[in-house]
């Protein structure tokens, strides 16, 4: 099973990047996990020739069995993430997300902050036909959530994160997609 990870922040040290890196430790050993780092190159949706970064995104997503998106909590989605979702849900993408499981994890200081981000992500992904799983993870003391190797250290936090990863990698979903 191949999973593509996308961080909804352009800041490499951001908490959402650390969550994606931690996912590589938490996903089942049978999962092939790759973090896509091209978000900063995705332009707004336009007519005309398909931009090379968008073609790369289409190829990676179509070859994957699922996606994991980590996003910061904001009242709106970061522009680049909105651009990527716009391309993935556009008619030019075909049915690239139809039936594809997508885990959405939002990182925030207080649990209620992620409500808008989750709503925007679920709406965009659901409209494109994706099966969306999500969790809001409160990260008020971010550094204590990870150990020295980058693995998730907080047991409750790890359990909530695992729930999304387990749904994303569900054997019944994998069978349904083949």
C-alpha positions, 0 to 999 in steps of 0.5 A: 500500500502506497501513501502520499503525505502532504504538509499544508505548511511551507515551513519545513520545521512546522509542526505539521511537517513533524507529524508527517515525519512521525507518520513514517514511524507509525504506519504499518510496515507494509505501507510505502510512505512518501512525503510530497514536497512540491506544494510551494510550486502549485499555482492556482487552477487555470485553463491551458497547459497543465503545469509540470508541478500539477502533473507531478501531483496528479501522477503521485496521487493516482499511483498512491492508495491513499493520502495523509494531509497534515494542516495547521488550524486556520480559519481558511486553508493555506493558499498553496494547499487550496491550490493543490486541492483545487487542482485535485478536484478539478475536472482535469483531474478526472476521478483521481480522488474517487474512493481514495482514502485521505487522512486529514490531521490538523494541529492546533493549540486548542481543539476547537481551532481546527474546526474550520480547517477540517471543514474546508478539507473535508468539503474539498476532498469529499466533493472530489469523491475521497473517503475522508478520515480526520482528527484534531490534535491539540499541540499546546506543548508541541516539543513534548509530543515527540521524543528525541528520534521524532516519534510521537511520545504522548500516548493519548496523542499517538492513539488519536493519530493511529486511529486515522492511520488505521482507517487510512490503511484499512485492509477492507478499503485496500481490497475495495480499491483493487 
